[in-house]
Amino acid sequence: MLACYQGLAERDVHRIALTGDSAGGNLALVLASRVIGEAASINAALVGVAVLSPVTDLTLSGATYETRSDADPLFTRPQVAELVHSYLGSADARHPLASSLHGRHSGMPSTRIHVGDDEVLLDDSLRYVSVQLPQASMPELMCGWGCHMGFPEASEA
């Protein structure tokens, strides 16, 4: 991902925004953390990040995996644990390149996170914002009340 970002900069793209959904949201946040850490060597400004229901903590320690399990028909802790294991193998889930929650937050650009309050990933977003808030530009959390992952359409089904 960093190579793609650098490739855009090499092609005279100077303002870049990142976006992602679920695991892709985590990847966007991890890439943003990497980019701000290497900003001096990259000739492009990261102007913002917008993510939907990001999986920011691959340790799966968020309480909403339990407290929202009945409300979220799409994700379960065992399902996500299997996906994380397939992705990480034996790598450390707390490593900043794996879990954006544990990455660098100082200097992050404007960040918007959309999440439903009935999804198991709610804590991933809430905890990410609570860690980022004191260290970076004001993150914005948009919470869809009564919504789970894939909202709003999924909530109406």
Backbone as JSON Lines, residues from 0, in Angstrom:
{"i":0,"aa":"M","n":[0.81,-1.18,0.0],"ca":[0.0,0.0,0.0],"c":[0.86,1.26,0.0]}
{"i":1,"aa":"L","n":[1.93,1.22,0.78],"ca":[2.81,2.39,0.82],"c":[3.42,2.63,-0.56]}
{"i":2,"aa":"A","n":[3.75,1.55,-1.26],"ca":[4.31,1.69,-2.61],"c":[3.31,2.35,-3.56]}
{"i":3,"aa":"C","n":[2.03,2.03,-3.42],"ca":[0.99,2.66,-4.25],"c":[0.91,4.15,-3.94]}
{"i":4,"aa":"Y","n":[0.94,4.49,-2.65],"ca":[0.9,5.89,-2.24],"c":[2.11,6.64,-2.82]}
{"i":5,"aa":"Q","n":[3.28,6.05,-2.67],"ca":[4.49,6.67,-3.21],"c":[4.43,6.78,-4.73]}
{"i":6,"aa":"G","n":[3.83,5.77,-5.38],"ca":[3.68,5.82,-6.83],"c":[2.82,6.98,-7.28]}
{"i":7,"aa":"L","n":[1.76,7.26,-6.54],"ca":[0.93,8.43,-6.86],"c":[1.74,9.72,-6.73]}
{"i":8,"aa":"A","n":[2.52,9.8,-5.65],"ca":[3.35,10.99,-5.44],"c":[4.36,11.16,-6.57]}
{"i":9,"aa":"E","n":[4.92,10.06,-7.05],"ca":[5.88,10.12,-8.15],"c":[5.23,10.55,-9.46]}
{"i":10,"aa":"R","n":[3.93,10.41,-9.56],"ca":[3.19,10.8,-10.77],"c":[2.52,12.17,-10.58]}
{"i":11,"aa":"D","n":[3.09,12.96,-9.7],"ca":[2.65,14.34,-9.45],"c":[1.24,14.47,-8.88]}
{"i":12,"aa":"V","n":[0.79,13.47,-8.16],"ca":[-0.42,13.6,-7.36],"c":[0.04,14.1,-6.01]}
{"i":13,"aa":"H","n":[-0.39,15.29,-5.62],"ca":[0.16,15.91,-4.41],"c":[-0.79,15.97,-3.24]}
{"i":14,"aa":"R","n":[-2.07,15.65,-3.45],"ca":[-3.04,15.64,-2.36],"c":[-3.79,14.31,-2.44]}
{"i":15,"aa":"I","n":[-3.68,13.52,-1.38],"ca":[-4.26,12.17,-1.39],"c":[-5.14,11.99,-0.16]}
{"i":16,"aa":"A","n":[-6.32,11.42,-0.37],"ca":[-7.21,11.03,0.72],"c":[-7.35,9.5,0.67]}
{"i":17,"aa":"L","n":[-7.51,8.91,1.84],"ca":[-7.63,7.46,1.93],"c":[-9.01,7.08,2.45]}
{"i":18,"aa":"T","n":[-9.51,5.94,2.01],"ca":[-10.78,5.44,2.51],"c":[-10.75,3.92,2.54]}
{"i":19,"aa":"G","n":[-11.6,3.34,3.36],"ca":[-11.68,1.89,3.43],"c":[-12.85,1.46,4.31]}
{"i":20,"aa":"D","n":[-13.25,0.22,4.15],"ca":[-14.38,-0.35,4.87],"c":[-13.93,-1.61,5.59]}
{"i":21,"aa":"S","n":[-14.23,-1.72,6.88],"ca":[-13.93,-2.9,7.68],"c":[-12.42,-3.13,7.73]}
{"i":22,"aa":"A","n":[-11.94,-4.26,7.23],"ca":[-10.49,-4.51,7.22],"c":[-9.78,-3.47,6.35]}
{"i":23,"aa":"G","n":[-10.44,-3.02,5.29],"ca":[-9.87,-1.97,4.45],"c":[-9.78,-0.64,5.18]}
{"i":24,"aa":"G","n":[-10.68,-0.42,6.13],"ca":[-10.59,0.77,6.98],"c":[-9.35,0.74,7.85]}
{"i":25,"aa":"N","n":[-9.06,-0.43,8.4],"ca":[-7.83,-0.59,9.18],"c":[-6.61,-0.36,8.29]}
{"i":26,"aa":"L","n":[-6.62,-0.92,7.09],"ca":[-5.49,-0.73,6.18],"c":[-5.29,0.75,5.85]}
{"i":27,"aa":"A","n":[-6.39,1.48,5.64],"ca":[-6.28,2.92,5.36],"c":[-5.67,3.66,6.55]}
{"i":28,"aa":"L","n":[-6.1,3.32,7.76],"ca":[-5.57,3.98,8.96],"c":[-4.11,3.6,9.21]}
{"i":29,"aa":"V","n":[-3.75,2.34,8.96],"ca":[-2.34,1.92,9.09],"c":[-1.49,2.67,8.07]}
{"i":30,"aa":"L","n":[-1.97,2.75,6.83],"ca":[-1.22,3.47,5.8],"c":[-1.06,4.94,6.18]}
{"i":31,"aa":"A","n":[-2.11,5.55,6.7],"ca":[-2.02,6.96,7.12],"c":[-0.94,7.12,8.18]}
{"i":32,"aa":"S","n":[-0.89,6.21,9.12],"ca":[0.13,6.25,10.17],"c":[1.53,6.13,9.58]}
{"i":33,"aa":"R","n":[1.69,5.23,8.62],"ca":[2.99,5.08,7.94],"c":[3.37,6.34,7.18]}
{"i":34,"aa":"V","n":[2.41,6.9,6.46],"ca":[2.68,8.08,5.64],"c":[3.1,9.26,6.51]}
{"i":35,"aa":"I","n":[2.41,9.49,7.62],"ca":[2.8,10.62,8.46],"c":[4.16,10.4,9.1]}
{"i":36,"aa":"G","n":[4.52,9.14,9.29],"ca":[5.84,8.83,9.84],"c":[6.95,9.04,8.83]}
{"i":37,"aa":"E","n":[6.62,9.0,7.54],"ca":[7.61,9.14,6.48],"c":[7.34,10.35,5.61]}
{"i":38,"aa":"A","n":[6.62,11.32,6.13],"ca":[6.16,12.47,5.34],"c":[7.29,13.22,4.66]}
{"i":39,"aa":"A","n":[8.43,13.32,5.3],"ca":[9.54,14.08,4.72],"c":[10.06,13.45,3.44]}
{"i":40,"aa":"S","n":[9.89,12.14,3.3],"ca":[10.42,11.46,2.12],"c":[9.37,11.26,1.03]}
{"i":41,"aa":"I","n":[8.13,11.69,1.28],"ca":[7.06,11.52,0.3],"c":[6.56,12.89,-0.12]}
{"i":42,"aa":"N","n":[6.54,13.14,-1.42],"ca":[6.17,14.44,-1.95],"c":[4.67,14.51,-2.26]}
{"i":43,"aa":"A","n":[3.84,14.14,-1.27],"ca":[2.39,14.23,-1.43],"c":[1.78,14.42,-0.04]}
{"i":44,"aa":"A","n":[0.78,15.26,0.05],"ca":[0.13,15.51,1.33],"c":[-1.04,14.57,1.52]}
{"i":45,"aa":"L","n":[-1.08,13.93,2.67],"ca":[-2.23,13.14,3.06],"c":[-3.25,14.12,3.65]}
{"i":46,"aa":"V","n":[-4.36,14.32,2.95],"ca":[-5.3,15.37,3.33],"c":[-6.47,14.88,4.17]}
{"i":47,"aa":"G","n":[-6.67,13.58,4.25],"ca":[-7.76,13.08,5.07],"c":[-7.95,11.59,4.94]}
{"i":48,"aa":"V","n":[-8.69,11.05,5.9],"ca":[-9.01,9.62,5.93],"c":[-10.49,9.49,6.28]}
{"i":49,"aa":"A","n":[-11.21,8.67,5.54],"ca":[-12.61,8.36,5.85],"c":[-12.77,6.85,5.82]}
{"i":50,"aa":"V","n":[-13.24,6.29,6.93],"ca":[-13.37,4.84,7.02],"c":[-14.75,4.46,7.54]}
{"i":51,"aa":"L","n":[-15.19,3.28,7.13],"ca":[-16.48,2.73,7.55],"c":[-16.23,1.47,8.37]}
{"i":52,"aa":"S","n":[-16.73,1.44,9.57],"ca":[-16.65,0.26,10.43],"c":[-15.26,-0.37,10.42]}
{"i":53,"aa":"P","n":[-14.22,0.4,10.74],"ca":[-12.87,-0.17,10.67],"c":[-12.59,-1.18,11.78]}
{"i":54,"aa":"V","n":[-11.88,-2.23,11.43],"ca":[-11.4,-3.21,12.4],"c":[-10.04,-2.7,12.85]}
{"i":55,"aa":"T","n":[-10.0,-1.87,13.88],"ca":[-8.76,-1.19,14.26],"c":[-7.91,-1.98,15.25]}
{"i":56,"aa":"D","n":[-8.47,-3.01,15.87],"ca":[-7.77,-3.77,16.9],"c":[-7.85,-5.25,16.6]}
{"i":57,"aa":"L","n":[-6.79,-5.8,16.01],"ca":[-6.81,-7.21,15.63],"c":[-6.61,-8.15,16.81]}
{"i":58,"aa":"T","n":[-6.49,-7.61,18.04],"ca":[-6.51,-8.46,19.23],"c":[-7.95,-8.82,19.59]}
{"i":59,"aa":"L","n":[-8.9,-8.15,18.98],"ca":[-10.34,-8.39,19.17],"c":[-10.75,-8.23,20.63]}
{"i":60,"aa":"S","n":[-10.19,-7.23,21.28],"ca":[-10.44,-7.04,22.71],"c":[-11.61,-6.11,23.01]}
{"i":61,"aa":"G","n":[-12.27,-5.59,22.0],"ca":[-13.39,-4.69,22.23],"c":[-14.58,-5.39,22.88]}
{"i":62,"aa":"A","n":[-15.17,-4.75,23.87],"ca":[-16.31,-5.32,24.6],"c":[-17.52,-5.52,23.71]}
{"i":63,"aa":"T","n":[-17.66,-4.73,22.65],"ca":[-18.86,-4.84,21.81],"c":[-18.9,-6.13,20.99]}
{"i":64,"aa":"Y","n":[-17.81,-6.9,20.96],"ca":[-17.9,-8.23,20.35],"c":[-18.9,-9.08,21.14]}
{"i":65,"aa":"E","n":[-19.03,-8.79,22.43],"ca":[-20.01,-9.5,23.27],"c":[-21.3,-8.7,23.41]}
{"i":66,"aa":"T","n":[-21.19,-7.41,23.73],"ca":[-22.38,-6.63,24.05],"c":[-23.27,-6.36,22.84]}
{"i":67,"aa":"R","n":[-22.73,-6.43,21.64],"ca":[-23.54,-6.2,20.42],"c":[-23.7,-7.47,19.6]}
{"i":68,"aa":"S","n":[-23.3,-8.61,20.12],"ca":[-23.32,-9.85,19.33],"c":[-24.72,-10.24,18.87]}
{"i":69,"aa":"D","n":[-25.74,-9.98,19.68],"ca":[-27.11,-10.31,19.29],"c":[-27.66,-9.35,18.24]}
{"i":70,"aa":"A","n":[-27.15,-8.13,18.22],"ca":[-27.68,-7.11,17.31],"c":[-27.01,-7.13,15.94]}
{"i":71,"aa":"D","n":[-25.79,-7.68,15.86],"ca":[-25.02,-7.64,14.61],"c":[-25.1,-8.99,13.91]}
{"i":72,"aa":"P","n":[-25.87,-9.08,12.82],"ca":[-26.02,-10.37,12.13],"c":[-24.85,-10.72,11.2]}
{"i":73,"aa":"L","n":[-23.92,-9.79,10.99],"ca":[-22.88,-10.0,10.0],"c":[-21.56,-10.49,10.56]}
{"i":74,"aa":"F","n":[-21.21,-10.09,11.77],"ca":[-19.89,-10.41,12.32],"c":[-20.02,-11.08,13.68]}
{"i":75,"aa":"T","n":[-19.16,-12.04,13.93],"ca":[-19.04,-12.64,15.25],"c":[-17.56,-12.67,15.61]}
{"i":76,"aa":"R","n":[-17.25,-12.7,16.9],"ca":[-15.84,-12.76,17.31],"c":[-15.14,-14.0,16.72]}
{"i":77,"aa":"P","n":[-15.74,-15.21,16.78],"ca":[-15.05,-16.37,16.19],"c":[-14.78,-16.2,14.69]}
{"i":78,"aa":"Q","n":[-15.73,-15.63,13.97],"ca":[-15.54,-15.42,12.53],"c":[-14.38,-14.45,12.29]}
{"i":79,"aa":"V","n":[-14.36,-13.33,13.02],"ca":[-13.3,-12.35,12.84],"c":[-11.96,-12.92,13.29]}
{"i":80,"aa":"A","n":[-11.96,-13.71,14.37],"ca":[-10.73,-14.33,14.86],"c":[-10.12,-15.23,13.78]}
{"i":81,"aa":"E","n":[-10.95,-15.97,13.08],"ca":[-10.46,-16.83,12.0],"c":[-9.86,-16.0,10.86]}
{"i":82,"aa":"L","n":[-10.52,-14.91,10.51],"ca":[-10.0,-14.03,9.46],"c":[-8.67,-13.39,9.88]}
{"i":83,"aa":"V","n":[-8.6,-12.94,11.14],"ca":[-7.36,-12.33,11.65],"c":[-6.24,-13.34,11.62]}
{"i":84,"aa":"H","n":[-6.52,-14.57,12.05],"ca":[-5.48,-15.61,12.04],"c":[-5.01,-15.89,10.61]}
{"i":85,"aa":"S","n":[-5.93,-15.94,9.66],"ca":[-5.55,-16.16,8.25],"c":[-4.68,-15.02,7.74]}
{"i":86,"aa":"Y","n":[-4.96,-13.81,8.19],"ca":[-4.23,-12.62,7.75],"c":[-2.86,-12.51,8.42]}
{"i":87,"aa":"L","n":[-2.83,-12.69,9.74],"ca":[-1.59,-12.45,10.49],"c":[-0.72,-13.68,10.66]}
{"i":88,"aa":"G","n":[-1.29,-14.86,10.62],"ca":[-0.51,-16.05,10.96],"c":[-0.01,-15.92,12.39]}
{"i":89,"aa":"S","n":[1.31,-15.97,12.57],"ca":[1.88,-15.87,13.91],"c":[2.35,-14.45,14.26]}
{"i":90,"aa":"A","n":[2.1,-13.48,13.39],"ca":[2.5,-12.1,13.66],"c":[1.71,-11.52,14.84]}
{"i":91,"aa":"D","n":[2.29,-10.55,15.5],"ca":[1.69,-9.91,16.67],"c":[0.53,-9.0,16.27]}
{"i":92,"aa":"A","n":[-0.65,-9.28,16.78],"ca":[-1.84,-8.47,16.46],"c":[-1.74,-7.06,17.02]}
{"i":93,"aa":"R","n":[-0.85,-6.83,17.98],"ca":[-0.69,-5.49,18.55],"c":[0.32,-4.64,17.77]}
{"i":94,"aa":"H","n":[0.97,-5.23,16.78],"ca":[1.95,-4.48,16.0],"c":[1.24,-3.34,15.28]}
{"i":95,"aa":"P","n":[1.85,-2.14,15.26],"ca":[1.2,-0.99,14.61],"c":[0.89,-1.19,13.13]}
{"i":96,"aa":"L","n":[1.59,-2.08,12.45],"ca":[1.27,-2.34,11.05],"c":[0.12,-3.34,10.9]}
{"i":97,"aa":"A","n":[-0.28,-3.95,12.0],"ca":[-1.42,-4.86,11.98],"c":[-2.68,-4.17,12.49]}
{"i":98,"aa":"S","n":[-2.56,-3.49,13.61],"ca":[-3.71,-2.85,14.25],"c":[-3.5,-1.34,14.33]}
{"i":99,"aa":"S","n":[-4.31,-0.61,13.61],"ca":[-4.15,0.85,13.6],"c":[-4.37,1.46,14.98]}
{"i":100,"aa":"L","n":[-5.11,0.81,15.84],"ca":[-5.3,1.31,17.2],"c":[-3.97,1.49,17.92]}
{"i":101,"aa":"H","n":[-3.0,0.65,17.59],"ca":[-1.7,0.67,18.27],"c":[-0.63,1.42,17.47]}
{"i":102,"aa":"G","n":[-1.05,2.13,16.44],"ca":[-0.1,2.85,15.58],"c":[0.16,4.27,16.04]}
{"i":103,"aa":"R","n":[0.86,4.97,15.2],"ca":[1.18,6.39,15.45],"c":[-0.06,7.23,15.13]}
{"i":104,"aa":"H","n":[-0.39,8.15,16.04],"ca":[-1.55,9.01,15.83],"c":[-1.18,10.48,15.77]}
{"i":105,"aa":"S","n":[-0.05,10.82,16.26],"ca":[0.4,12.21,16.24],"c":[0.6,12.65,14.79]}
{"i":106,"aa":"G","n":[-0.01,13.78,14.44],"ca":[0.15,14.3,13.09],"c":[-0.84,13.75,12.08]}
{"i":107,"aa":"M","n":[-1.78,12.93,12.53],"ca":[-2.76,12.37,11.59],"c":[-3.59,13.5,10.98]}
{"i":108,"aa":"P","n":[-3.99,13.33,9.73],"ca":[-4.85,14.34,9.09],"c":[-6.28,14.2,9.61]}
{"i":109,"aa":"S","n":[-7.15,15.03,9.13],"ca":[-8.56,14.95,9.46],"c":[-9.04,13.52,9.19]}
{"i":110,"aa":"T","n":[-9.71,12.94,10.18],"ca":[-10.15,11.55,10.08],"c":[-11.63,11.46,10.42]}
{"i":111,"aa":"R","n":[-12.39,10.8,9.56],"ca":[-13.82,10.58,9.81],"c":[-14.06,9.08,9.85]}
{"i":112,"aa":"I","n":[-14.77,8.65,10.9],"ca":[-15.09,7.24,11.07],"c":[-16.61,7.1,11.15]}
{"i":113,"aa":"H","n":[-17.16,6.24,10.31],"ca":[-18.58,5.92,10.34],"c":[-18.72,4.52,10.92]}
{"i":114,"aa":"V","n":[-19.62,4.35,11.88],"ca":[-19.85,3.06,12.51],"c":[-21.28,3.0,13.01]}
{"i":115,"aa":"G","n":[-21.85,1.82,13.05],"ca":[-23.19,1.65,13.59],"c":[-23.12,1.29,15.07]}
{"i":116,"aa":"D","n":[-24.08,1.75,15.84],"ca":[-24.03,1.46,17.28],"c":[-24.47,0.04,17.61]}
{"i":117,"aa":"D","n":[-24.99,-0.7,16.64],"ca":[-25.38,-2.09,16.86],"c":[-24.4,-3.08,16.23]}
{"i":118,"aa":"E","n":[-23.18,-2.66,15.97],"ca":[-22.23,-3.59,15.38],"c":[-21.13,-3.95,16.36]}
{"i":119,"aa":"V","n":[-20.59,-5.14,16.2],"ca":[-19.54,-5.61,17.1],"c":[-18.26,-4.79,16.97]}
{"i":120,"aa":"L","n":[-18.11,-4.05,15.9],"ca":[-16.92,-3.23,15.68],"c":[-17.02,-1.83,16.3]}
{"i":121,"aa":"L","n":[-18.11,-1.55,17.0],"ca":[-18.29,-0.22,17.59],"c":[-17.1,0.17,18.48]}
{"i":122,"aa":"D","n":[-16.68,-0.72,19.37],"ca":[-15.56,-0.39,20.26],"c":[-14.27,-0.1,19.5]}
{"i":123,"aa":"D","n":[-14.06,-0.78,18.38],"ca":[-12.85,-0.5,17.59],"c":[-12.81,0.97,17.18]}
{"i":124,"aa":"S","n":[-13.96,1.5,16.78],"ca":[-14.02,2.91,16.38],"c":[-13.92,3.84,17.59]}
{"i":125,"aa":"L","n":[-14.68,3.54,18.64],"ca":[-14.67,4.39,19.82],"c":[-13.27,4.46,20.44]}
{"i":126,"aa":"R","n":[-12.6,3.32,20.54],"ca":[-11.28,3.29,21.14],"c":[-10.26,3.98,20.25]}
{"i":127,"aa":"Y","n":[-10.39,3.83,18.94],"ca":[-9.47,4.51,18.03],"c":[-9.59,6.02,18.19]}
{"i":128,"aa":"V","n":[-10.8,6.52,18.21],"ca":[-11.02,7.96,18.36],"c":[-10.48,8.44,19.71]}
{"i":129,"aa":"S","n":[-10.69,7.66,20.77],"ca":[-10.21,8.09,22.09],"c":[-8.69,8.15,22.16]}
{"i":130,"aa":"V","n":[-8.01,7.29,21.4],"ca":[-6.54,7.32,21.35],"c":[-6.05,8.44,20.44]}
{"i":131,"aa":"Q","n":[-6.73,8.63,19.31],"ca":[-6.31,9.64,18.35],"c":[-6.62,11.05,18.82]}
{"i":132,"aa":"L","n":[-7.71,11.25,19.52],"ca":[-8.18,12.58,19.88],"c":[-7.12,13.46,20.54]}
{"i":133,"aa":"P","n":[-6.4,12.98,21.55],"ca":[-5.43,13.88,22.19],"c":[-4.16,14.11,21.36]}
{"i":134,"aa":"Q","n":[-3.95,13.32,20.31],"ca":[-2.67,13.36,19.6],"c":[-2.74,13.96,18.21]}
{"i":135,"aa":"A","n":[-3.9,14.22,17.69],"ca":[-3.99,14.59,16.27],"c":[-5.09,15.61,16.05]}
{"i":136,"aa":"S","n":[-5.24,15.95,14.78],"ca":[-6.36,16.82,14.45],"c":[-7.65,16.13,14.85]}
{"i":137,"aa":"M","n":[-8.66,16.88,15.08],"ca":[-9.91,16.36,15.63],"c":[-10.49,15.24,14.76]}
{"i":138,"aa":"P","n":[-10.52,14.01,15.28],"ca":[-11.2,12.95,14.53],"c":[-12.71,13.14,14.64]}
{"i":139,"aa":"E","n":[-13.43,12.7,13.65],"ca":[-14.88,12.83,13.66],"c":[-15.49,11.44,13.62]}
{"i":140,"aa":"L","n":[-16.35,11.15,14.57],"ca":[-17.02,9.86,14.65],"c":[-18.49,10.07,14.31]}
{"i":141,"aa":"M","n":[-18.95,9.37,13.3],"ca":[-20.35,9.41,12.9],"c":[-20.95,8.05,13.25]}
{"i":142,"aa":"C","n":[-21.85,8.03,14.21],"ca":[-22.42,6.77,14.69],"c":[-23.86,6.66,14.22]}
{"i":143,"aa":"G","n":[-24.16,5.59,13.48],"ca":[-25.51,5.35,13.02],"c":[-26.27,4.58,14.09]}
{"i":144,"aa":"W","n":[-27.23,5.24,14.74],"ca":[-27.96,4.61,15.83],"c":[-28.9,3.54,15.3]}
{"i":145,"aa":"G","n":[-28.86,2.38,15.91],"ca":[-29.7,1.26,15.49],"c":[-29.19,0.58,14.24]}
{"i":146,"aa":"C","n":[-27.97,0.87,13.86],"ca":[-27.41,0.3,12.63],"c":[-26.29,-0.68,12.95]}
{"i":147,"aa":"H","n":[-26.18,-1.69,12.12],"ca":[-25.05,-2.61,12.21],"c":[-24.24,-2.5,10.93]}
{"i":148,"aa":"M","n":[-23.21,-3.3,10.79],"ca":[-22.32,-3.18,9.64],"c":[-23.12,-3.29,8.34]}
{"i":149,"aa":"G","n":[-22.78,-2.45,7.39],"ca":[-23.51,-2.42,6.13],"c":[-24.71,-1.48,6.18]}
{"i":150,"aa":"F","n":[-24.77,-0.64,7.22],"ca":[-25.92,0.24,7.4],"c":[-25.97,1.28,6.31]}
{"i":151,"aa":"P","n":[-27.11,1.91,6.02],"ca":[-28.38,1.7,6.69],"c":[-29.2,0.58,6.07]}
{"i":152,"aa":"E","n":[-28.85,0.14,4.87],"ca":[-29.65,-0.85,4.18],"c":[-29.8,-2.13,4.99]}
{"i":153,"aa":"A","n":[-28.73,-2.58,5.64],"ca":[-28.77,-3.84,6.38],"c":[-29.75,-3.75,7.54]}
{"i":154,"aa":"S","n":[-29.92,-2.58,8.13],"ca":[-30.82,-2.44,9.26],"c":[-32.29,-2.51,8.84]}
{"i":155,"aa":"E","n":[-32.55,-2.25,7.58],"ca":[-33.93,-2.26,7.09],"c":[-34.36,-3.64,6.59]}
{"i":156,"aa":"A","n":[-33.4,-4.55,6.46],"ca":[-33.71,-5.89,5.91],"c":[-34.45,-6.75,6.91]}
